[in-house]
């Protein structure tokens, strides 16, 4: 079934309620991929929704915001959104918490944001909990970002907690990654910096009115210099000092992000980013499509039996995967028309 | 080509050099899955290696060790390994750092460990850097764990940095997850606890000689009580206090892990874990097999052209995935024998 009449138009026009409904539809939609055969569905499929919105995407600047917890990220995101609003841009906020896959609880900071931004129809906020599947969070986040992009939100802030692999994956879906640090508090911050410095397009030292801010800025600058002496890069991540609770430094942060967006365009890196993102998304959807095709042919019971055999070490995962693929191809071969009819 | 003669036997006998060679072979091996057709290969394929070792796996107790950086995890892992050695068990250590995907640098703490454990042929240490692909790190970690399991290492300690999604995924490949905390240092630790408490089978408060240790133990206990009042669980994660630098508490930690292993067995949860792990591994390998099958049929150039079209928004990922699958099935249909020959 296609999208409900009027919903797509209302969402594309930026009506918040329609946008929320479209996101919910997408999150709960059957993929529409099964067996690559048409199958009737009571609800619009993810494939149908994506086909409808995809041509309208590609106009948003997506900014990933990451860094260790306790750094004031949520407040900074809210202030950054307010600064974009002052500049007349519609802003989407996607708050992702991969570290609480089992709790599904509310994201810290949502209440703060809602206080400042609620009632503004130019701001859309969505919290994402992890549904427990590897890759699932990155994919559903990408879906929400695509909807917001299509619906006219020209800046999309994707906030993640922590600095693990999921954050890095999500950062890759963004055009720019902001890493938020706070004035040094000991060894642990030092340890984190090493890894996340490499994904930062803009560095923020928040709580810049605290002791040690100047020292942290200097230390980050030295690490950037060290890196640049190893790998010559055209873009040196600027270090912006903010006091998010008072909104200080947010205009400078927006300016830094604008300069970065301009750099991406002129250097051709934006095109490379788009291609990497398309590759990753296409592979993810392709895996889903291929798995559904195989399960449709063999049946879920056969797959569960295969799982049981691997769990009991009657076969290894590689041998079993090869066997399942062979059986699926035999099934498909038996059901398919012959070459002559096929290519007519 | 099968495994080099003698290598498998030497590795299965626990010879460290052979184990290291086998792991390297596995990490660099072609999958052996392409198109589900036999294809000659100069090196042993991952499929061949896994088929050879898989029947020997399933005897190790795999313990995931996680927690925020700066908590003394590496030292604790080394001391825990030493305690297992005292009890006559061979120990594998796999150190995973998902937060430095681009650096590939050495893992902190390896030097500490090597000092204490080097020269002991009953200990095998492997550092894993992230190779950049979603799911790749969890899969290659699982491969190393399988090799160590097959080669007689009866305890395998998988250490991860941070508390993000990757850590949670890796924790799922372990039979028990130890979450290492330190005496409270402020809000940020509080924030982290909420999520990782739920993956902990055993909680450790390391640096228990520092101020605030008793308060942290009490706070963790209260949080556990709160959780148990919501969801009645048979296993209450014990809280073990350690001073890793002096090896204090490591015997208690081993005892707690032994009790947990016994609980897994008697409660039937170990079987459920094995099945969940088998499902996840099988799906990962299946996705790989299906993708290789499709790429073999259509050619990499066609796939790259599809990526380009998605990047330029000429088609959406769902539409393109469906189209690629259709084309692959047409190709396969054309090449396949007819039903009669097929099932003869």
Interface residues (C-beta under 8 A of the other chain):
Chain A: X31 X32 X33 X36 X46 X47 X50 X51 X54 X55 X57 X58 X68 X69 X70 X71 X97 X98 X99 X100 X101 X102 X103 X105 X108 X130 X134 X135 X137 X138 X161 X162 X163 X164 X165 X166 X167 X168 X169 X185 X186 X187 X188 X191 X192 X194 X195 X196 X198 X199 X271 X274 X275 X277 X278 X279 X280 X281 X282 X283 X284 X285 X286 X287 X288 X289 X290 X291 X293 X294 X306 X307 X308 X310 X311 X312 X313 X315 X316 X317 X318 X319 X320 X321 X322 X324 X325 X326 X329 X330 X332 X333 X334 X336 X337 X338 X339 X342 X343
Chain B: X31 X32 X33 X36 X46 X47 X50 X51 X54 X55 X57 X58 X68 X69 X70 X71 X97 X98 X99 X100 X101 X102 X103 X105 X108 X130 X134 X135 X137 X138 X161 X162 X163 X164 X165 X166 X167 X168 X169 X185 X186 X187 X188 X191 X192 X194 X195 X196 X198 X199 X271 X274 X275 X277 X278 X279 X280 X281 X282 X283 X284 X285 X286 X287 X288 X289 X290 X291 X293 X294 X306 X307 X308 X310 X311 X312 X313 X315 X316 X317 X318 X319 X320 X321 X322 X324 X325 X326 X329 X330 X332 X333 X334 X336 X337 X338 X339 X342 X343
